[in-house]
Amino acid sequence: MVSPFSIFLNSVDLTLKKKVFDFLAICILATAVGGQNSTKPDDFDTLIVKAYTLMTQGKNDEAIAVATKAAKLRPTDNRPYALAGAAHMAQWKTQEAPDLFALAVKLSPGNPVLHYMKARADRFRNAREEALVSVRKAIELRPGYAEAYLLLGDLLVKSDEREAAFRMAIELDPKLVDAYYYLGMQLENIKKDEKLAEEVYRTAVEVDTKKMAGRFDLGRLLVKQGRLEGARKVWNERTSDEDRSFPNFIIVLKRAENLEIAKEAYAKSPDDSEVVLQMGLATMDGDHWVVDGRWEKAIMYFKKALNLKPDFTKAQYAICKAYVEMADVYKDKNKTLDQELEKLKKLDAKMADDIAEYRRTYSGGLKAVGPPPPAKKP
């Protein structure tokens, strides 16, 4: 499971998480970060080191408690507030964190990283305008701040401005792999330039030392284009199975490959009831929360299979399952479902009971993608 702190620092990669931890480490070793001069470690320094250590161990409540003690010893030092803010973010405390980072910024207004962290915290609670103010200040203080440009691109609304910010992040730090991801998504989904998006994803793969950044995004793009051999190669050449997107790329790839196999078989044997059934099942396979008309298309194949083989129980079962999933969004389908379920009972009572239970427990349609397209007879 991805930790909230990882998401806070970056929703794609752990690169920024490491950089922020590095920054905090520098802070606890510095002798004058908060304007306090010291020639040797004291109780405050000891508490700061302890809070940092606890946070890196995931002991965030303990880290906050220790940082609070440190703040009482030296209330004009930014470090206790920055550490506590990071620890709060690790626990999804989206209000406490920005307030703590704001205190840290007030104590060290010339520190660009604190402004950046404040911006990240504001972005995490969807306070976009406040985040923009902070990230722009970070860039003003450090014009070459690549991570800040990446965040700026995420916060901006206008497409051209977003793209320019992502490109600037890459120009400033060609190894900032997350910037390639965001730029690629911008080109693919907003600008609809799949060719250029593919180039960006492939560059991300090459830049990343683990050869994983952008890999699965590239694979998904190839699947969308029907280039399944290339997509399978992308999967086979992976160096890790970790995929924090959903559904995972391998699921998307297997669905596409299964549909291609089913299409080839159907083209050769369009009157084989089992082949027709498999074509319907491959057509219906998809994310349960996406409503895109695939059920209507699949039902046409299931009905054709029944016409070829009137007692084909598996085809009738598939029809009922399709209507269960459709009725979760389109309530008027329940009447048809009742009728189809009665037909299944006559063929196999046990399978009808299974569908009844599936109907009772199913919940899936969360995202409607326009009206379903009209289904055509196979």
Summary of the structure (lengths in Angstrom):
residues: 378
radius of gyration: 27.2
end to end distance: 42.5
largest distance: 89.5
contacts: 1215
relative contact order: 0.05
helix: 69%
strand: 1%
